[in-house]
Amino acid sequence: MIKKIIIAGFVFIGAMSVTQARDSWKFEVTNGSSAAVKHFRTKEGGSWSKNWISGDRIERGETFIMDFNHSDGECVVRTQITFVDDTYFDYDVDYCKIDVIIIRESELLFK
């Protein structure tokens, strides 16, 4: 009986860790395109957000951790990527289900 209680405790702690990990939309972003990215913005309530990139831009091949510091709201959010040459595209992203975003020339890949 004690063994079952201990196992149940570990399962509960593991479930809490997963829940806590999703308390904030935090993920890795890699620029896998051939150009630097200058804007990473999201659209909610009909308007584009501030630029989520900390610093000037994401260079080719660069990876960094992005944290929205919240996980409330809709999971699927329109996301706009703008390159340094002012070309851009936007894409629907399900932030509740991703750990990694890879930016390509005209699409986003997810893991």
C-alpha positions as CSV (number, residue, x, y, z in Angstrom):
1,M,0.0,0.0,0.0
2,I,2.8,2.4,0.9
3,K,4.5,1.6,-2.4
4,K,1.3,2.6,-4.3
5,I,1.1,5.9,-2.4
6,I,4.7,6.7,-3.2
7,I,4.2,5.9,-6.9
8,A,1.0,8.0,-7.0
9,G,3.0,10.9,-5.4
10,F,5.6,10.7,-8.1
11,V,2.9,10.7,-10.8
12,F,1.3,13.7,-9.3
13,I,4.6,15.6,-9.0
14,G,5.3,14.8,-12.7
15,A,1.9,16.0,-13.8
16,M,2.4,19.2,-11.8
17,S,5.8,19.8,-13.6
18,V,4.1,19.5,-17.0
19,T,1.4,21.9,-15.9
20,Q,4.0,24.4,-14.6
21,A,6.0,24.1,-17.8
22,R,3.0,25.3,-19.7
23,D,2.2,28.2,-17.4
24,S,4.1,30.3,-19.9
25,W,4.5,30.1,-23.6
26,K,8.3,29.6,-23.7
27,F,10.0,28.1,-26.6
28,E,13.1,28.0,-28.7
29,V,13.3,29.9,-32.0
30,T,15.9,29.2,-34.7
31,N,16.4,31.2,-37.8
32,G,16.8,28.6,-40.5
33,S,16.3,31.1,-43.3
34,S,18.9,32.7,-45.5
35,A,18.3,36.2,-44.1
36,A,18.2,37.9,-40.7
37,V,14.8,38.4,-39.1
38,K,13.9,41.8,-37.7
39,H,10.3,41.3,-36.4
40,F,8.5,38.4,-34.8
41,R,5.0,39.7,-34.0
42,T,1.7,38.2,-33.0
43,K,-1.8,39.3,-33.9
44,E,-4.5,39.3,-31.2
45,G,-7.6,41.5,-31.1
46,G,-7.1,42.6,-34.7
47,S,-3.7,44.3,-34.0
48,W,-0.1,43.2,-34.4
49,S,1.9,43.1,-31.1
50,K,5.2,44.7,-30.3
51,N,8.3,43.0,-31.7
52,W,9.0,39.9,-29.5
53,I,12.7,39.8,-30.6
54,S,14.9,41.1,-27.8
55,G,17.7,43.0,-29.5
56,D,17.9,44.1,-33.1
57,R,17.3,40.9,-35.0
58,I,17.7,37.1,-35.3
59,E,20.7,36.3,-37.5
60,R,20.9,33.4,-39.8
61,G,21.4,30.2,-37.9
62,E,20.9,31.9,-34.5
63,T,18.8,30.2,-31.8
64,F,17.3,31.9,-28.7
65,I,14.6,31.3,-26.1
66,M,11.4,33.3,-26.4
67,D,9.1,33.7,-23.5
68,F,5.7,35.4,-23.7
69,N,5.5,35.3,-19.9
70,H,1.9,34.1,-20.0
71,S,-0.1,31.3,-21.5
72,D,-3.6,32.7,-21.4
73,G,-5.7,33.5,-24.4
74,E,-6.2,31.5,-27.6
75,C,-3.6,28.8,-28.4
76,V,-3.6,29.5,-32.1
77,V,-2.2,32.9,-32.8
78,R,-1.4,34.5,-36.2
79,T,2.4,35.2,-36.2
80,Q,4.2,37.6,-38.6
81,I,7.9,37.2,-39.5
82,T,9.6,40.1,-41.2
83,F,13.1,39.8,-42.7
84,V,15.7,42.6,-42.9
85,D,14.9,43.2,-46.6
86,D,11.2,44.0,-45.5
87,T,9.8,40.8,-47.0
88,Y,7.4,39.0,-44.6
89,F,4.9,36.3,-44.1
90,D,2.4,35.4,-41.5
91,Y,1.5,32.0,-40.2
92,D,-1.0,30.4,-37.7
93,V,1.0,29.0,-34.7
94,D,-0.5,26.8,-31.9
95,Y,1.6,28.0,-29.0
96,C,0.0,25.4,-26.7
97,K,1.7,22.5,-28.6
98,I,5.2,23.7,-29.5
99,D,8.7,23.7,-28.0
100,V,10.6,24.8,-31.1
101,I,9.9,27.1,-34.0
102,I,12.2,27.1,-37.0
103,I,11.9,30.1,-39.3
104,R,12.2,29.4,-43.0
105,E,11.9,31.7,-46.0
106,S,8.1,31.5,-46.2
107,E,7.0,29.1,-43.5
108,L,7.5,28.1,-39.9
109,L,8.3,24.5,-38.8
110,F,7.4,23.2,-35.4
111,K,8.7,20.6,-33.0
